[in-house]
Amino acid sequence: MKLKYLIDKNLNNGREIIQELLSCCITKNKKYVIVDLGAGEGKDISSLSKLKNNRIHAIENYPPNITILKEMGVKTHNINIESESLPFEDESVDLLIANQILEHCKEIYWIFSEISRVLKVDGKIIVGVPNLASLHNRILLSIGRQPSCININSAHIRGFSKNGMLSFLDQVFINGYKLLAFKGSNFYPFPPKIAVRISKIFPNASVGIFFLLNKQKRYNNEFINAVTKLATPYFTGT
């Protein structure tokens, strides 16, 4: 049997991990403003939409997904996160989700600038991305092959590792975020039951990686200021 028939790629999205991390962030009977960047079909926030005391917002730019989100009753904003501001006041959001979206984006400085602007001090963000340092990607690179998570013939344009993500945040927004939890999902080339177990033991080498980050201090345009030092043009909101 070919390996591709053993692998369950649905695990890459880490839906169960997102729900686990959400449960760590939400206290019953407390009101939250929650934002899902690139909400897709609303799978990560479907459970939250039932909590009537929370204000749930979805940011989505793909028309069919916008229709699905609105039918779910979620407040949906049609916004391109790479070139538009998030429609929230400074430090007004309690919890933000960015799952399987950042790998599609060039304008990561602008995106994290907006995230850091709207997130409250002590607010939290859950980030899920494909892992450039997964075991299978390390093997592919060792034999001169392109890592699958940044296949040139795909929608992915960025690669992330645990160290890469945390270094980026801390080099730009120094001491701005604290890592509260780190988890992995799926492990190629193993079938689902085995992959789930191995990814818990070796999250750094899993297919998908997930961060729960806590904002530690007020944001003062650090991500935008960092862009001025780069030789490549990036969007800065002007």
DAHUMO-V992552 format. One record per residue. N is the residue number from 1. SS is DSSP state (h for helix, s for strand, l for the rest). Layout:
BEGIN
[[N:SS] [N:SS]]
END
This chain:
BEGIN
[[1:l] [2:l] [3:h] [4:h] [5:h] [6:h] [7:l] [8:l] [9:h] [10:h] [11:h] [12:h] [13:h] [14:l] [15:h] [16:h] [17:h] [18:h] [19:h] [20:h] [21:h] [22:h] [23:h] [24:h] [25:h] [26:l] [27:l] [28:l] [29:l] [30:l] [31:l] [32:l] [33:s] [34:s] [35:s] [36:s] [37:s] [38:l] [39:l] [40:l] [41:l] [42:l] [43:l] [44:l] [45:l] [46:l] [47:l] [48:h] [49:h] [50:h] [51:l] [52:l] [53:l] [54:l] [55:s] [56:s] [57:s] [58:s] [59:s] [60:s] [61:l] [62:l] [63:h] [64:h] [65:h] [66:h] [67:h] [68:h] [69:h] [70:h] [71:h] [72:l] [73:l] [74:l] [75:s] [76:s] [77:s] [78:s] [79:l] [80:l] [81:l] [82:l] [83:l] [84:l] [85:l] [86:l] [87:l] [88:l] [89:l] [90:l] [91:l] [92:l] [93:s] [94:s] [95:s] [96:s] [97:s] [98:s] [99:s] [100:l] [101:l] [102:h] [103:h] [104:h] [105:l] [106:l] [107:l] [108:h] [109:h] [110:h] [111:h] [112:h] [113:h] [114:h] [115:h] [116:h] [117:h] [118:h] [119:s] [120:s] [121:s] [122:s] [123:s] [124:s] [125:s] [126:s] [127:s] [128:s] [129:s] [130:s] [131:s] [132:l] [133:l] [134:l] [135:h] [136:h] [137:h] [138:h] [139:h] [140:h] [141:h] [142:h] [143:l] [144:l] [145:l] [146:l] [147:l] [148:h] [149:h] [150:h] [151:l] [152:l] [153:l] [154:l] [155:l] [156:l] [157:l] [158:l] [159:l] [160:s] [161:l] [162:h] [163:h] [164:h] [165:h] [166:h] [167:h] [168:h] [169:h] [170:h] [171:h] [172:h] [173:l] [174:l] [175:l] [176:l] [177:s] [178:s] [179:s] [180:s] [181:s] [182:s] [183:s] [184:s] [185:s] [186:l] [187:l] [188:l] [189:l] [190:l] [191:l] [192:h] [193:h] [194:h] [195:h] [196:h] [197:h] [198:h] [199:h] [200:h] [201:h] [202:l] [203:h] [204:h] [205:h] [206:l] [207:l] [208:s] [209:s] [210:s] [211:s] [212:s] [213:s] [214:s] [215:s] [216:l] [217:l] [218:l] [219:l] [220:l] [221:l] [222:h] [223:h] [224:h] [225:h] [226:h] [227:h] [228:l] [229:l] [230:l] [231:l] [232:l] [233:l] [234:l] [235:l] [236:l] [237:l] [238:l]]
END
